[in-house]
């Protein structure tokens, strides 16, 4: 069974600075997707970024980028120029190919951006 | 598009009562999911569906039932509510593997 581990329960960063959230996963499969979801205090789950395992190039979405290390089974999220609105829980998730796109989530990292 | 909608937003149940959490999506997605989120934890999959008439168990299905008679609707039924079912419930949908899932706003359920 796949597992996703987020080793940082809480992190904080100053506004405008850069922060990196860590995620590791365990799988024996070769084809899969990885995701980062954001959950602000409103509790709405919002997709931030996704990465296909077969793509070597790291995904980027505006201020959000990932460092995907397939051999190390590591998938970290970098947030540049942090903004107050980035304060949220961040969840790393894994989806293996199997026709149903079931997601396996980590326990999350609570990020606080300080003014 | 309204996306994924869930009702109710909040509910308090007494032990042994039953209820149905409603989920509707207007994006014509084939795949739909129910998750629960306990305090300090990530989401865990309860049930999922790959299309109308097809459902399957996820990681934590005990105490729940689902049905999928239409593409749009995927209700979750709680029978004989127990305090262990106190949680926030999320419905989600997707159209393609790897595209990511769209989530509803969640239902906070308390069983006393």
Boltz contact constraints between the chains, C-beta under 6 A:
constraints:
  - contact:
      token1: [A, 33]
      token2: [B, 98]
      max_distance: 6.0
  - contact:
      token1: [A, 35]
      token2: [B, 100]
      max_distance: 6.0
  - contact:
      token1: [A, 43]
      token2: [B, 106]
      max_distance: 6.0
  - contact:
      token1: [A, 44]
      token2: [B, 105]
      max_distance: 6.0
  - contact:
      token1: [A, 45]
      token2: [B, 103]
      max_distance: 6.0
  - contact:
      token1: [A, 47]
      token2: [B, 100]
      max_distance: 6.0
  - contact:
      token1: [A, 50]
      token2: [B, 100]
      max_distance: 6.0
  - contact:
      token1: [A, 91]
      token2: [B, 42]
      max_distance: 6.0
  - contact:
      token1: [A, 100]
      token2: [B, 48]
      max_distance: 6.0
  - contact:
      token1: [A, 100]
      token2: [B, 50]
      max_distance: 6.0
  - contact:
      token1: [A, 101]
      token2: [B, 31]
      max_distance: 6.0
  - contact:
      token1: [A, 101]
      token2: [B, 94]
      max_distance: 6.0
  - contact:
      token1: [A, 101]
      token2: [B, 97]
      max_distance: 6.0
  - contact:
      token1: [A, 102]
      token2: [B, 45]
      max_distance: 6.0
  - contact:
      token1: [A, 105]
      token2: [B, 42]
      max_distance: 6.0
  - contact:
      token1: [A, 105]
      token2: [B, 43]
      max_distance: 6.0
  - contact:
      token1: [A, 106]
      token2: [B, 42]
      max_distance: 6.0
  - contact:
      token1: [A, 107]
      token2: [B, 41]
      max_distance: 6.0
  - contact:
      token1: [A, 107]
      token2: [B, 42]
      max_distance: 6.0
  - contact:
      token1: [A, 108]
      token2: [B, 42]
      max_distance: 6.0
